[in-house]
Amino acid sequence: MPGKSFIAQLRATPEKRDEMIALQSELKQLVFKHEPDALVYELFQSESDPDLFQVVATFRDDAAFEAHMSIDFHDRLVPPILDCLAEEMSIEFYRSL
């Protein structure tokens, strides 16, 4: 089965930007340490707009994505990440070809 990927756009509030970066960095480290079927998990910051970020992630399959969504550190880190945002996160899902 093709891999499952997502691209999420996040806009941090300026006063919580550093907190969001720290939380996302911790999430990224934990994903790579504990999720062998997470092939890519990257956070990108816009060069022209320091409050704008993209998260790009690819999982080996749907089961790996579902495991990511239910792992304990995801549940611990995502709510405070969302609290750092100035607007609702947008997310699109993709299939590797």
C-alpha positions, -999 to 999 in steps of 0.1 A, spaced: 0 0 0 13 35 -8 26 56 20 3 82 37 16 118 39 3 151 51 13 187 48 0 210 75 2 248 76 4 264 110 5 301 118 19 308 153 10 339 172 42 360 174 44 357 212 41 319 211 63 312 181 93 301 201 71 278 223 55 263 192 90 256 176 101 240 209 71 218 211 73 208 174 110 201 177 103 178 207 75 160 187 99 156 157 126 140 179 101 116 196 87 106 162 121 97 149 130 79 181 98 59 186 81 56 152 102 36 128 74 37 102 74 75 102 97 81 72 96 119 72 86 144 98 99 179 92 90 214 104 97 243 80 96 280 88 89 306 61 118 328 53 95 358 46 70 352 74 85 339 106 51 330 121 42 307 92 52 270 93 47 238 73 48 203 88 55 176 62 52 140 73 52 107 55 43 73 71 49 39 56 11 31 55 -22 39 71 -14 18 101 17 38 108 -2 70 105 -29 57 129 -2 47 154 13 82 152 -21 97 160 -26 75 190 9 75 205 11 90 240 35 119 232 13 130 203 -16 134 227 6 153 252 22 177 226 -4 185 200 -29 204 223 -3 229 234 10 233 198 -26 241 188 -28 266 216 2 285 200 -17 291 167 -32 324 156 -57 305 134 -69 270 127 -43 247 112 -49 236 76 -40 201 66 -40 181 34 -34 144 30 -15 127 1 -5 93 -11 30 84 -23 30 72 -59 
